[in-house]
Amino acid sequence: MYKNIYEREKMKMKTIFLTKKKLAIIFAVLMALLAFGVFGFTRGAIQTAAQTKLLPIYCVQSDKKCVALTFDAAWGNEDTQDLIDTLGKYNAKATFFLVGSWVDKYPESVKALSDAGHSIQNHSDTHPELPNLSPEGVKKEITLCNEKIRKITKKNPTLIRPPYGAYSNSVIECVNSLGMYTIQWDVDSLDWKDLSADEIYDRVTKKVKNGSIVLFHNAALNTPEALGKILKTLADEGYEFVTVEDLILKGSYTIDHTGMQIPLETLTTKQ
């Protein structure tokens, strides 16, 4: 009897031992899977955080009282000559970002802008949201518009303003690969919302600073009326009106989190 009891208890101990061993193995496997999952997530999070977010140029750090006025042209053309005349009155050079389809419709206005000494730059060929396109699609939008502008002005655009202000790392990389600069703005007139001339004037004159890039549109309802007052006020304050080409830095620079282009020598001096 004792032998049977002994053997029975021995079998119980083996069963318990095997169960614990199995549980230990299962637990180890689960921990390994969990660790792998956590590690994988953490590693992915670190990699995502480490990815550099590329930014367009929104403005330029400058000690000079200079400002770049820019106009996007994608649809109408009724105000283009008025803008040319008003800018000419104040000897102000501006930058016009043109859509390729606009160039097709109004080649005489493209020539008039160029002949008046304004900078003619790229706003894509058909005004799509560039981040939605493949790299090949982005390059096609840019190069087709460049070709149309070059045919009229005999100059190759070096700047592009993405439609809707929409960009991504891929878009900026495509622009860089073509030897061009991606340009945004730090002062938005919101003239496309049909604000009154006084509202446009207030928005611009209160926000402009050295190195600002101001956004207007060539077919906005009250921009021609506001523009003259804006030019007079800024001129009286000592601002010089320059093209974006002349404003931006071409040498060694960095772009901070606000999109301000800063010369590297400035950072070196501060350190």
C-alpha positions in Angstrom: 0.0 0.0 0.0 2.8 2.4 0.9 4.4 1.7 -2.4 1.3 2.6 -4.3 0.9 5.8 -2.2 4.5 6.7 -2.8 4.2 6.1 -6.5 1.0 8.0 -6.6 2.5 11.0 -4.8 5.5 10.8 -7.1 3.3 11.0 -10.1 1.5 14.0 -8.6 4.9 15.7 -8.1 5.9 15.0 -11.7 2.6 16.3 -12.9 2.9 19.5 -10.9 6.5 19.9 -12.0 5.6 19.4 -15.7 2.8 21.8 -15.3 5.0 24.4 -13.8 7.6 23.8 -16.5 5.0 24.2 -19.2 3.7 27.3 -17.6 7.2 28.7 -17.3 7.8 28.0 -21.0 4.5 29.6 -22.0 5.2 32.6 -19.8 8.7 33.0 -21.3 7.3 32.8 -24.8 4.7 35.4 -24.0 7.2 37.7 -22.5 9.5 37.3 -25.5 6.6 38.1 -27.8 5.6 41.1 -25.7 9.2 42.3 -25.5 9.6 42.0 -29.2 6.3 43.8 -29.8 7.2 46.6 -27.4 10.7 46.8 -28.8 9.4 46.9 -32.3 7.0 49.6 -31.5 9.6 51.6 -29.6 12.1 51.2 -32.4 9.5 52.3 -34.9 8.6 55.3 -32.7 12.2 56.3 -32.4 12.7 56.0 -36.1 9.6 58.1 -36.8 10.8 60.7 -34.4 14.2 60.7 -35.9 13.0 61.4 -39.4 13.7 64.9 -40.4 10.7 67.0 -41.4 11.6 69.1 -44.4 10.2 72.6 -44.5 9.7 75.2 -47.3 11.0 78.7 -46.8 8.4 80.9 -45.1 10.6 83.9 -44.5 14.2 84.9 -44.1 16.1 86.2 -41.1 17.4 89.6 -42.1 18.7 92.8 -40.6 17.6 94.7 -43.6 14.1 96.2 -43.9 13.1 94.2 -47.0 10.0 92.4 -47.9 8.9 90.1 -50.8 5.4 90.6 -52.1 4.1 87.6 -54.0 1.0 86.9 -56.1 -0.4 83.5 -57.0 -2.1 83.3 -60.4 -4.3 80.3 -61.0 -7.6 81.5 -62.4 -8.7 85.0 -63.3 -6.7 87.7 -65.0 -8.9 90.8 -64.7 -6.6 92.6 -62.2 -3.1 91.8 -63.6 -2.5 95.1 -65.4 -3.8 97.1 -62.4 -1.3 95.3 -60.2 1.5 96.0 -62.6 0.6 99.7 -62.7 0.4 100.0 -58.9 3.6 98.2 -58.3 5.3 100.3 -60.9 4.2 103.5 -59.2 6.2 102.5 -56.1 9.1 101.0 -58.1 8.3 97.7 -56.3 9.4 94.4 -57.8 7.2 91.4 -56.9 7.1 87.7 -57.5 4.3 86.1 -59.4 3.7 82.3 -59.0 1.9 81.2 -62.1 0.0 77.9 -62.9 0.9 76.4 -66.2 -2.8 76.4 -67.4 -2.9 80.2 -66.5 0.2 80.7 -68.7 -1.6 78.9 -71.5 -4.6 81.2 -71.2 -2.9 84.5 -70.7 0.6 84.5 -72.4 0.4 88.3 -73.0 0.0 88.9 -69.3 3.0 86.6 -68.5 5.1 88.7 -71.0 3.8 92.0 -69.5 4.7 90.9 -66.0 8.2 89.8 -67.1 8.7 93.0 -69.2 7.8 95.0 -66.1 10.7 93.4 -64.2 8.8 91.1 -62.0 9.9 87.6 -61.1 7.9 84.8 -62.8 7.9 81.6 -60.9 6.2 78.1 -60.7 2.9 77.3 -59.1 2.6 73.8 -60.8 1.0 73.0 -64.1 -2.6 72.2 -63.2 -2.8 73.2 -59.5 -3.1 69.8 -57.8 -2.3 68.9 -54.2 1.3 67.8 -54.9 1.5 65.4 -51.8 -1.1 63.3 -53.5 1.1 62.7 -56.5 4.0 60.3 -57.0 7.5 61.8 -57.2 7.3 61.4 -61.0 3.9 63.2 -61.0 5.3 66.1 -58.9 8.3 66.5 -61.2 6.0 66.5 -64.3 3.8 69.2 -62.8 6.9 71.3 -62.1 8.8 70.8 -65.4 5.7 71.3 -67.6 5.1 74.7 -65.9 8.7 75.6 -66.1 8.8 74.9 -69.9 5.7 77.1 -70.5 7.1 80.0 -68.5 10.6 79.7 -70.1 9.1 79.8 -73.6 7.6 83.2 -72.9 10.1 84.8 -70.5 13.3 83.1 -71.7 14.1 82.5 -68.1 13.9 79.2 -66.1 12.0 79.4 -62.8 14.0 78.6 -59.7 11.2 78.7 -57.2 7.9 76.9 -56.7 5.0 77.6 -54.4 3.0 74.4 -53.9 -0.8 74.8 -54.6 -2.8 75.2 -51.5 0.4 75.5 -49.5 0.4 71.6 -49.4 3.8 69.9 -49.2 5.5 66.8 -47.9 9.1 65.6 -47.5 8.7 63.8 -50.9 7.5 67.1 -52.6 10.4 69.1 -51.2 12.9 66.4 -52.1 11.5 66.5 -55.7 11.9 70.3 -55.8 15.4 70.1 -54.4 16.4 67.5 -57.0 15.4 70.0 -59.7 17.6 72.6 -58.2 14.7 74.7 -57.1 13.4 76.2 -53.8 10.0 75.6 -52.2 8.4 78.8 -51.1 5.6 79.5 -48.7 4.7 82.8 -46.8 4.6 84.1 -43.3 2.1 86.9 -44.0 -1.2 85.9 -45.5 -3.4 88.7 -46.8 -6.4 86.3 -47.0 -7.5 88.4 -50.0 -9.0 85.3 -51.6 -11.7 85.5 -48.9 -12.9 88.8 -50.4 -11.9 90.7 -47.3 -12.3 94.5 -47.6 -9.3 96.6 -48.7 -9.0 97.9 -45.2 -8.9 94.4 -43.7 -6.3 93.3 -46.2 -4.2 96.4 -45.4 -4.4 95.8 -41.6 -3.5 92.1 -41.9 -0.4 92.9 -44.0 1.0 96.0 -42.4 0.6 94.7 -38.9 2.4 91.5 -39.6 5.2 92.4 -41.9 8.7 92.2 -40.5 12.2 92.1 -42.0 12.5 89.2 -44.4 8.7 88.6 -44.7 7.1 86.9 -47.7 3.6 88.2 -48.2 0.9 86.2 -50.0 -1.6 87.9 -52.4 -3.7 86.6 -55.4 -3.9 88.4 -58.7 -7.6 87.9 -59.1 -8.8 88.8 -55.6 -11.6 91.2 -55.3 -10.1 94.0 -53.3 -6.3 93.5 -53.6 -5.7 96.2 -56.2 -7.4 98.8 -53.9 -5.4 97.6 -50.8 -2.1 97.2 -52.6 -1.4 101.0 -53.1 -2.0 101.8 -49.4 0.1 98.8 -48.3 3.0 99.9 -50.6 2.9 103.5 -49.4 2.8 102.5 -45.7 5.7 100.0 -46.0 7.7 102.4 -48.1 7.3 105.1 -45.5 8.5 102.7 -42.9 11.7 102.2 -44.9 11.0 98.8 -46.4 12.5 97.8 -49.7 10.4 95.6 -52.0 12.4 92.7 -53.4 11.7 89.5 -55.3 11.8 86.2 -53.4 14.8 85.3 -55.5 16.7 88.2 -54.2 15.4 87.7 -50.6 16.3 84.1 -50.0 19.7 82.8 -49.0 21.7 80.8 -51.5 24.7 79.8 -49.5 25.0 77.9 -46.2 21.7 78.1 -44.3 19.3 76.2 -42.1 15.5 76.4 -41.8 14.1 76.6 -38.2 10.8 75.0 -37.0 8.9 78.1 -38.2 10.2 77.9 -41.7 12.6 80.9 -41.3 15.7 80.6 -43.4 18.7 81.4 -41.2 22.4 81.8 -42.4 24.6 79.3 -40.7 27.2 82.0 -39.9 24.6 83.6 -37.6 24.3 80.4 -35.6 28.0 79.9 -35.4 28.5 83.4 -34.1 25.9 83.0 -31.4 27.6 79.7 -30.2 
